Amino acid sequence: MAKTLKEHILFALDSLEEAAFKKFRRSLNDAEVQAGYDKIPRGKLEKADTMDVADLIVNYYLLEYGLSLTLQVLERINQKDVAEHLRKAAGADKHFVDKHREAIISRCTLVEPILDRLFSLEFLTEEQYDLVRAMTTTQNKMRELYKFMHGWGEAGKEAFYRALREQNGPLVRDLGGQ
């Protein structure tokens, strides 16, 4: 069974020597966090073990941003090998829409506004737009849309992500997106 992001973070923290882990906790507390997130209180981090810190990261920052912040802190404290291993193991180099393909297909409810946006940005041709709209379920529409997305590159994936976030914000946030 595949590991969860939290398990990957825990493995990375367990890979640190004691002094590096102490430095990680201090740097995590000192890190600037994105708007909408609170820093983990220093008192909670001070005596926390690796399991506690992994729990705190996920509870305070959710999975996606927690992974991103963990990678930033590992880089900052010069634990580049651990960061690289975590990045590869957790698939952090994949785009959000690739990592969460299954969940997006099964849970996305507002497909037509996404299609409208992608059509207006000329990622979809009129024929592709009509083909996706002709599908009978939202899941089939999303599967068909993913077929076309393969040829769009990073710019297309980002346009799809932005449209998804605007139209299905709760889903994106639930999956750990911004």
Backbone bond lengths (Angstrom), bond angles and torsions (degrees), N, CA, C in turn:
res aa  C-N    CA-C-N  psi(-1)  N-CA   C-N-CA  omega(-1)  CA-C   N-CA-C  phi
1 M - - - 1.448 - - 1.536 108.93 -
2 A 1.327 116.52 140.13 1.458 121.46 -177.76 1.527 110.80 -69.93
3 K 1.322 114.12 146.60 1.465 119.39 177.75 1.521 110.09 -75.79
4 T 1.327 115.60 150.64 1.457 120.75 174.65 1.532 108.56 -82.13
5 L 1.330 116.22 165.68 1.465 119.65 176.38 1.522 110.83 -59.08
6 K 1.318 116.41 -38.75 1.464 119.85 179.39 1.535 110.38 -61.86
7 E 1.317 117.53 -40.68 1.467 120.74 178.49 1.526 111.37 -66.24
8 H 1.330 116.92 -35.55 1.467 120.24 176.09 1.529 110.79 -65.93
9 I 1.324 116.40 -42.07 1.473 120.46 177.70 1.526 109.71 -62.26
10 L 1.333 116.58 -45.33 1.465 120.82 179.25 1.525 110.75 -60.34
11 F 1.322 117.74 -43.01 1.466 120.89 178.97 1.529 110.48 -60.46
12 A 1.338 116.04 -42.10 1.468 119.75 178.93 1.528 110.71 -62.87
13 L 1.315 117.06 -43.78 1.466 120.36 179.85 1.525 110.97 -65.65
14 D 1.335 116.39 -38.38 1.469 120.32 176.99 1.526 112.29 -66.16
15 S 1.334 116.52 -21.68 1.465 121.08 -179.88 1.531 112.94 -78.41
16 L 1.318 116.47 -13.51 1.467 120.52 -178.32 1.526 110.83 -81.28
17 E 1.328 115.66 143.09 1.461 119.85 171.45 1.527 108.18 -70.36
18 E 1.313 116.48 163.83 1.464 121.01 -174.97 1.528 112.81 -55.39
19 A 1.329 117.48 -45.29 1.469 120.30 -179.00 1.527 110.94 -66.34
20 A 1.327 117.14 -38.57 1.464 121.03 179.41 1.530 110.22 -68.68
21 F 1.340 116.79 -36.87 1.462 119.87 178.44 1.533 110.47 -66.24
22 K 1.323 116.90 -39.43 1.463 120.89 176.91 1.532 109.87 -62.17
23 K 1.327 115.66 -43.42 1.463 120.90 178.16 1.535 110.24 -63.98
24 F 1.334 117.16 -38.16 1.460 121.70 178.01 1.531 110.40 -60.26
25 R 1.343 116.48 -48.05 1.471 119.93 -179.33 1.524 110.93 -59.98
26 R 1.335 116.61 -43.47 1.464 120.46 -179.62 1.535 110.34 -64.37
27 S 1.332 116.43 -44.83 1.470 120.70 -178.82 1.521 111.81 -68.24
28 L 1.330 116.39 -34.61 1.462 119.75 177.56 1.523 109.66 -62.79
29 N 1.311 116.00 -41.34 1.455 120.11 179.83 1.525 111.96 -68.75
30 D 1.331 116.91 -31.61 1.461 121.13 -179.17 1.532 113.41 -84.73
31 A 1.332 117.16 -12.95 1.467 120.84 -175.50 1.525 111.53 -65.90
32 E 1.326 114.99 142.29 1.465 120.46 172.38 1.520 107.16 -75.79
33 V 1.334 116.17 132.29 1.460 119.72 -179.69 1.516 110.09 -109.79
34 Q 1.324 114.95 154.81 1.459 120.79 -178.89 1.528 110.48 -62.73
35 A 1.320 114.25 155.37 1.464 120.43 176.13 1.524 109.09 -56.45
36 G 1.306 115.20 140.43 1.454 120.64 179.50 1.521 113.40 96.03
37 Y 1.322 116.74 -8.19 1.464 121.63 178.46 1.517 109.27 -117.23
38 D 1.323 116.00 146.03 1.461 121.73 175.38 1.517 108.94 -102.36
39 K 1.322 115.66 148.72 1.465 119.78 174.02 1.526 109.38 -68.79
40 I 1.312 115.16 150.28 1.455 120.04 174.04 1.528 106.59 -71.94
41 P 1.327 118.75 129.25 1.466 120.20 179.71 1.531 111.75 -57.57
42 R 1.322 116.10 137.75 1.463 122.25 -178.20 1.531 111.60 -53.25
43 G 1.317 117.12 -41.01 1.459 120.99 -178.80 1.523 113.17 -61.17
44 K 1.318 117.36 -32.45 1.465 120.41 179.21 1.526 111.21 -74.20
45 L 1.321 117.05 -29.02 1.463 120.85 -178.04 1.526 113.14 -86.92
46 E 1.324 116.37 -29.05 1.459 122.58 -170.22 1.528 114.16 -50.55
47 K 1.297 118.42 -49.76 1.472 122.17 -176.13 1.530 112.40 -110.15
48 A 1.330 117.32 7.72 1.461 121.25 -175.36 1.527 111.52 -69.57
49 D 1.338 115.76 141.62 1.468 120.10 173.42 1.531 108.36 -88.19
50 T 1.329 116.79 -178.02 1.462 120.17 -174.83 1.531 112.05 -61.28
51 M 1.320 117.07 -40.33 1.470 120.75 179.59 1.525 110.01 -63.28
52 D 1.320 116.83 -44.66 1.465 120.94 179.42 1.531 110.92 -62.80
53 V 1.328 116.92 -42.67 1.466 120.35 -179.18 1.527 110.29 -65.26
54 A 1.330 117.70 -42.48 1.469 120.37 177.25 1.528 110.06 -59.86
55 D 1.325 116.96 -43.46 1.471 121.26 177.80 1.527 110.65 -61.14
56 L 1.320 116.68 -45.40 1.461 120.88 -179.25 1.533 111.05 -62.75
57 I 1.320 117.04 -42.51 1.475 121.02 179.41 1.519 109.89 -58.98
58 V 1.322 116.87 -48.73 1.469 120.58 -178.08 1.531 111.04 -68.44
59 N 1.319 117.71 -39.40 1.462 120.32 -179.54 1.524 112.85 -68.52
60 Y 1.324 116.98 -38.27 1.464 120.43 -177.72 1.526 113.05 -85.42
61 Y 1.341 117.23 -33.57 1.467 120.03 -170.70 1.530 114.68 -120.24
62 L 1.327 117.72 1.82 1.460 122.68 -176.21 1.534 109.58 64.10
63 L 1.306 117.10 -177.81 1.464 119.64 -171.39 1.526 113.65 -74.52
64 E 1.319 117.29 -56.50 1.471 120.31 -173.98 1.531 112.01 -62.52
65 Y 1.333 116.26 -52.12 1.463 118.62 -179.12 1.528 110.51 -69.06
66 G 1.326 117.37 -34.51 1.464 120.35 176.29 1.516 111.81 -60.40
67 L 1.325 116.93 -42.07 1.461 121.09 176.55 1.526 110.32 -63.58
68 S 1.321 115.99 -46.40 1.464 120.66 -179.68 1.530 111.46 -59.80
69 L 1.320 116.50 -45.21 1.463 120.77 179.91 1.527 111.10 -66.52
70 T 1.312 117.19 -40.58 1.472 121.27 176.90 1.528 110.09 -58.84
71 L 1.329 116.88 -44.43 1.465 121.00 178.63 1.530 111.02 -62.63
72 Q 1.326 117.15 -42.51 1.467 121.11 179.01 1.524 111.22 -60.73
73 V 1.326 116.19 -44.82 1.467 120.50 -178.00 1.531 109.99 -67.86
74 L 1.319 117.41 -41.45 1.476 119.85 177.68 1.522 110.70 -60.08
75 E 1.316 116.88 -41.58 1.470 120.54 177.54 1.525 110.34 -63.88
76 R 1.339 116.01 -43.98 1.463 121.19 -177.17 1.529 111.90 -62.08
77 I 1.343 117.53 -34.86 1.469 119.98 -178.47 1.530 111.25 -93.53
78 N 1.323 115.59 15.33 1.465 123.12 174.44 1.539 112.86 65.02
79 Q 1.317 116.14 37.10 1.467 122.09 173.97 1.535 107.85 -107.26
80 K 1.329 114.76 57.46 1.459 121.93 -173.15 1.528 112.80 -65.41
81 D 1.321 117.71 -35.24 1.466 120.00 178.64 1.528 110.96 -65.91
82 V 1.318 116.22 -43.06 1.466 120.34 178.88 1.526 109.19 -65.44
83 A 1.330 117.11 -41.46 1.463 121.28 179.14 1.530 110.46 -62.52
84 E 1.313 116.79 -43.68 1.466 120.45 -179.27 1.525 110.86 -65.18
85 H 1.315 116.97 -41.76 1.464 120.31 177.28 1.534 110.47 -62.08
86 L 1.323 117.04 -43.96 1.458 121.68 178.47 1.525 110.46 -62.75
87 R 1.311 116.85 -44.38 1.469 121.67 -179.33 1.530 110.23 -58.39
88 K 1.312 116.89 -46.41 1.472 120.75 -179.21 1.523 111.34 -70.09
89 A 1.323 117.29 -45.57 1.475 121.35 -176.77 1.525 111.38 -63.58
90 A 1.326 116.43 -37.47 1.461 120.40 -175.99 1.522 112.44 -91.15
91 G 1.335 116.67 -2.08 1.457 118.98 -179.36 1.511 112.38 68.27
92 A 1.325 116.56 30.97 1.465 120.51 -175.79 1.521 112.60 -67.58
93 D 1.332 116.92 -14.20 1.447 118.61 179.01 1.524 112.24 -86.47
94 K 1.325 117.61 -2.45 1.461 121.55 176.47 1.524 109.81 -84.67
95 H 1.314 115.86 149.63 1.460 121.14 176.07 1.530 109.14 -71.47
96 F 1.310 116.82 150.80 1.459 123.58 -179.58 1.528 111.53 -49.57
97 V 1.340 117.53 -45.91 1.468 120.07 -175.93 1.525 112.09 -69.79
98 D 1.329 117.63 -23.67 1.463 120.65 175.20 1.526 110.66 -79.22
99 K 1.325 116.60 -43.16 1.460 121.09 -179.24 1.522 111.98 -62.97
100 H 1.319 116.21 -34.73 1.460 120.52 -172.71 1.530 112.62 -111.00
101 R 1.317 116.27 25.88 1.467 121.57 -176.88 1.529 111.88 -51.35
102 E 1.313 117.27 -52.92 1.460 121.40 -175.84 1.534 111.67 -59.78
103 A 1.317 116.71 -46.95 1.470 120.41 -179.17 1.524 111.23 -66.75
104 I 1.313 117.47 -39.63 1.467 120.55 179.70 1.527 109.84 -64.11
105 I 1.318 116.76 -45.32 1.466 120.07 179.81 1.522 110.72 -61.59
106 S 1.312 117.00 -44.37 1.465 118.93 -174.72 1.529 113.59 -79.35
107 R 1.337 118.60 -23.92 1.460 119.64 -171.52 1.525 115.72 -114.68
108 C 1.322 118.15 -11.45 1.471 120.20 -178.91 1.527 109.55 -68.90
109 T 1.312 116.93 129.53 1.464 120.79 -177.08 1.526 113.16 -107.94
110 L 1.303 118.52 -31.47 1.464 121.58 -177.74 1.530 110.00 -105.39
111 V 1.315 116.32 89.52 1.461 121.42 -176.26 1.526 111.75 -89.65
112 E 1.332 117.76 -42.48 1.466 120.61 -174.35 1.529 113.59 -57.22
113 P 1.336 119.45 -44.22 1.473 117.96 177.72 1.537 112.78 -61.98
114 I 1.326 116.71 -31.67 1.471 120.32 176.12 1.519 109.10 -66.66
115 L 1.329 115.86 -44.33 1.472 120.40 178.09 1.528 110.76 -59.95
116 D 1.340 115.76 -44.13 1.469 120.06 179.62 1.524 110.94 -57.78
117 R 1.334 116.18 -44.88 1.469 120.19 -179.30 1.529 110.57 -64.27
118 L 1.332 116.59 -47.43 1.464 120.12 -177.67 1.530 111.42 -66.09
119 F 1.322 117.23 -34.08 1.463 121.07 176.06 1.524 110.08 -67.12
120 S 1.336 117.18 -44.51 1.467 120.43 -179.38 1.531 111.95 -65.45
121 L 1.343 116.22 -28.09 1.468 120.28 177.07 1.525 112.01 -87.26
122 E 1.320 116.08 2.25 1.468 124.62 176.82 1.528 114.00 65.84
123 F 1.331 115.83 30.40 1.458 119.49 171.11 1.526 109.94 -84.93
124 L 1.327 116.51 -26.30 1.460 121.79 177.25 1.520 109.42 -112.15
125 T 1.337 116.14 139.15 1.459 119.78 171.26 1.519 107.88 -80.59
126 E 1.299 116.28 169.09 1.464 119.77 178.73 1.530 110.38 -62.91
127 E 1.320 116.40 -38.66 1.467 120.39 178.87 1.531 110.96 -63.98
128 Q 1.326 117.57 -43.62 1.465 121.56 178.53 1.531 110.40 -64.74
129 Y 1.312 116.08 -43.11 1.460 122.08 178.57 1.528 110.24 -56.79
130 D 1.333 115.92 -48.99 1.468 120.69 -179.62 1.521 111.58 -65.66
131 L 1.314 117.17 -38.19 1.467 121.11 179.46 1.529 111.40 -62.68
132 V 1.323 116.54 -45.16 1.468 120.30 179.40 1.527 109.79 -65.08
133 R 1.318 117.26 -44.86 1.471 120.59 -179.15 1.520 112.35 -62.68
134 A 1.330 117.99 -26.96 1.466 121.85 -178.08 1.533 112.80 -75.11
135 M 1.309 117.06 -14.31 1.468 119.95 179.08 1.528 108.83 -64.49
136 T 1.339 115.90 149.44 1.459 119.59 -171.86 1.528 115.16 -87.85
137 T 1.331 118.00 -22.13 1.469 119.56 179.75 1.527 109.45 -124.24
138 T 1.326 115.56 158.14 1.471 118.66 177.96 1.521 110.83 -63.31
139 Q 1.332 117.45 -34.83 1.467 120.12 179.13 1.532 110.66 -64.03
140 N 1.327 117.38 -43.53 1.463 119.78 178.87 1.528 111.31 -67.00
141 K 1.315 117.21 -35.33 1.463 120.61 176.51 1.531 110.28 -62.35
142 M 1.332 115.67 -45.11 1.463 119.00 -179.72 1.530 111.26 -66.51
143 R 1.331 117.72 -39.94 1.472 119.74 177.49 1.525 110.46 -59.74
144 E 1.315 116.43 -44.39 1.465 120.65 179.99 1.529 110.37 -64.80
145 L 1.321 116.56 -40.99 1.465 120.58 178.45 1.528 110.55 -62.04
146 Y 1.326 117.39 -40.71 1.462 120.97 177.66 1.527 111.20 -62.07
147 K 1.323 118.29 -33.86 1.469 120.48 177.88 1.528 110.48 -60.25
148 F 1.333 115.86 -43.59 1.460 119.93 -179.48 1.524 112.12 -71.80
149 M 1.311 116.41 -31.01 1.460 121.18 -176.10 1.527 112.69 -63.56
150 H 1.325 118.11 -25.41 1.465 120.63 -178.28 1.532 112.68 -56.10
151 G 1.306 117.90 -31.01 1.455 120.42 -178.39 1.511 115.09 -91.29
152 W 1.313 118.89 3.44 1.456 121.67 -173.67 1.518 114.48 -90.30
153 G 1.292 119.18 -19.79 1.456 121.25 -176.44 1.520 112.01 74.08
154 E 1.328 115.12 -170.46 1.468 120.72 -176.78 1.527 113.28 -63.88
155 A 1.340 117.12 -35.96 1.467 119.89 -179.61 1.526 110.57 -63.14
156 G 1.321 116.54 -40.78 1.458 120.42 178.76 1.512 112.35 -68.16
157 K 1.334 115.92 -40.93 1.460 119.89 178.08 1.525 110.08 -62.37
158 E 1.319 116.33 -40.70 1.463 120.38 179.71 1.530 110.72 -66.82
159 A 1.334 117.66 -39.47 1.469 121.15 177.36 1.529 109.87 -64.26
160 F 1.319 116.22 -41.23 1.466 120.69 177.46 1.527 110.03 -63.09
161 Y 1.335 116.56 -44.55 1.470 120.83 179.41 1.528 110.91 -60.22
162 R 1.331 117.51 -45.69 1.469 120.81 -179.30 1.535 110.91 -62.21
163 A 1.336 116.38 -42.67 1.468 120.12 178.78 1.530 110.11 -65.97
164 L 1.305 116.42 -40.96 1.466 121.10 178.03 1.527 110.44 -61.74
165 R 1.330 116.11 -45.07 1.463 120.90 -179.73 1.528 111.69 -63.10
166 E 1.331 116.87 -40.52 1.468 120.49 179.83 1.525 111.98 -67.65
167 Q 1.319 117.09 -39.49 1.462 120.98 -174.20 1.525 114.02 -93.30
168 N 1.317 116.75 -25.07 1.464 121.88 -176.72 1.525 110.00 -133.68
169 G 1.318 116.36 48.54 1.461 122.66 -176.19 1.511 114.91 -52.05
170 P 1.333 118.91 -46.65 1.468 118.65 -179.93 1.537 113.17 -59.45
171 L 1.325 116.65 -37.31 1.463 120.08 177.59 1.521 110.40 -64.06
172 V 1.324 117.19 -47.21 1.465 121.21 -179.46 1.521 110.78 -61.33
173 R 1.320 117.25 -44.49 1.462 120.71 179.08 1.528 111.01 -64.44
174 D 1.328 117.06 -39.93 1.457 121.22 178.83 1.522 111.49 -62.71
175 L 1.333 116.51 -31.69 1.466 120.90 178.54 1.525 111.96 -85.53
176 G 1.322 116.80 1.20 1.467 120.89 175.58 1.506 114.57 95.30
177 G 1.333 118.48 9.27 1.462 121.35 178.29 1.509 111.42 -81.60
178 Q 1.308 115.73 169.83 1.466 121.78 -178.52 1.510 110.52 -93.72
